[in-house]
């Protein structure tokens, strides 16, 4: 991934805003340790929010039909997830578990992780993030079922506000056979072994 162009007027403006925030919190943006901070922050934000430049239709475009009639669950579990809450712009981190039941075609396994990255690298709320991942699979793969579970620890709850660093939030979105079949749903939940996100 390319670094942002430091000569871009928008990048210069963003660095100026970071410098202003450093003064706002009570520090001296001209002291040695902070001189390069605006540039570092803008570069970090470019990486944190690269999902805005990605499209789900590109990630899921290539599929494979030579699968010997495989029609059972495909599950990628414990996908590392790093995102930022849109309310406070602080991180939330955890795991995503993504499954689908093919309807004649599959997608490369890395694409499931890439889809999680695409939506998590944006300002988010966990509920929306979970739905976006599931909706993209449902729309672009047209599978017989989709299941997405996200478990995350939110820093906006850990180190400010209610100060609950041990609390985990779990969200889920189900389609098709995962929603309609108790046995399929139970198999999925057993395979991801809820509720142990920090195992």
CORGI-V112496 format. One record per run of one state. SS is the DSSP state (H for helix, E for strand, L for the rest). FROM is the first residue (numbers start at 1). TO is the last residue. If there is no record, write none. Layout:
SS,FROM,TO  SS,FROM,TO
//
This chain:
L,1,8  H,9,24  L,25,31  H,32,34  L,35,36  H,37,48  L,49,49  H,50,53  L,54,55  H,56,59  L,60,62  E,63,64  L,65,72  E,73,85  L,86,90  E,91,101  L,102,105  E,106,107  L,108,108  H,109,120  L,121,122  E,123,124  L,125,125  H,126,141  L,142,144  E,145,154  H,155,158  L,159,168  E,169,176  H,177,180  L,181,181  H,182,192  L,193,199
//
